[in-house]
Amino acid sequence: QVQLVESGGGLVQPGGSLRLSCAASGTAISIYDMGWYRQAPGKQRELVAVIPSVGTTSYADFVKGRFAISRDNAKNTVYLQMSSLKPEDTAVYYCNSQSSRLIVRWGWGQGTQVTVSS
C-alpha cells in the first residue's frame, strides 16, 4: 500500500518562501514521474509541477520562475521549493504520480495547507 505524506506548509507573508516535502512509502518513487498538485477552496485540484523519473522538470505557467520541484530518490521524497509566494498560492498542496492510473491506485495523502496572507 502506497502512502504519501506531505509536510512543510504553513502561514507565510506575501513574498515569502516555503519548502514542502512529500515522503513516500510502500513503493520506490524513483521510477515514477511525480507531481505536486494544489487545491484552493471552491476550485478543482490543479497540477503545479512535474519531475519525471528521467528528464526535465516542468511547471504550470502560474508558478514558473517561482517554484522548483526536486526529488531525493535515496530518501524516497519529493520537494517543492516555493518562493515569491502570492495570496493566490493559498491552497492545500498534494504530491502524487503524474499518471492518472497510479493516482487512482495510490489515492491521495492528507496534503499540507499553505496560506499566504499578511
N, C-alpha and C positions, 0 to 999 in steps of 0.2 A: 504494500500500500504506500503510495507516494504521499508525502506531506511537504507542504511549502509553508514556511513560517517567515512572514515579513516583519521587519522591525526598523526602528530609526526615525519614525515620524514624530511630529510634534507641532508646537506653535512657533512660528517664526515671523519676523517682520518682513515687509516687502524689501526686496533686495538681498535678503539673507540666503543662507545655504543650509542644506541638509544632505546627509548621506543615508540612503536606505539600503538595507540588506535583506536578502532572501535566502534562507538556509533550507536546503532540500534534503530529504531523507527518503529511503525506500527505492531510490534509483540513482544512477550516476548521470547527472545532467550534462556532463561534458559532451555527450554525443548528440545533444538536442539543441535546436535553435530556441533560445529563451527570450522572453519579452517582459517588459514592465507595462502594466495597464493602470488606468485610473478611472474612477467613477465619482463624479460630483453629484451632489443632491439633485434629484429630479432628472438626471441625464443618464444616457447609456454608457456602459463601460467602453473605454476607447484605448487603443494601443498607443503607447508613448514612445517606446524604444525597443529595438531588437538587437540581440547579439547572437550571431549564428555560431554553430559549433566550429565552423571554419569560415573565415571571410570577414567582411567589413560590417561594422555596426550601421544601423540606420535609425532615423528619428522622425517623429511627426514634425511637421513644419512649426507647430506652436511651441516646441521645446528646442528646436535646432539651435545650436550655439550656446545653450544654457545648461543642458543636461548631458551627462555622459554615463553610458552603461558599460559595465565591465564584469568580468567573471573570474573566480579563482576555483579552478576545477579541483584542485587538491582539497579545498575546503567545501566543495560542492555548494558554492554560494555565488549568487549574482548580486551585483550592486547597482545602485543608481545614485550618482552624484548630481545634486540639483543646486544650481546657482542662479543668482539674479531672479529669485522667486517673485512671483506676482500673485495678487489675490485670486486671480482666475486659475491658479495652480492648485487651489484648495480642493481636495478630493481624498478618497481612500485609494491608496496605491496597492496594487497586487502584482505578483510575478507569476508567470506560468509559461508553459510551452507556447511557441508560436503556432503550433498545429492545433486546429480545432478538434481533431480526433483525440489528441492527447489531453486537451483541456477537459473534454467530456470524461475521459478515463480518470484523470488525476483529480478533478474537482478544483475548487478554489480554496485558498487559505483564508485567514481572517482579515488579511490586509493590514495596512498601517495608515493611520489618519495623518494627513498633512494639512495644516491650517496656516494660511498666510494672511496675516492681519496686523495692523498697527494698533 
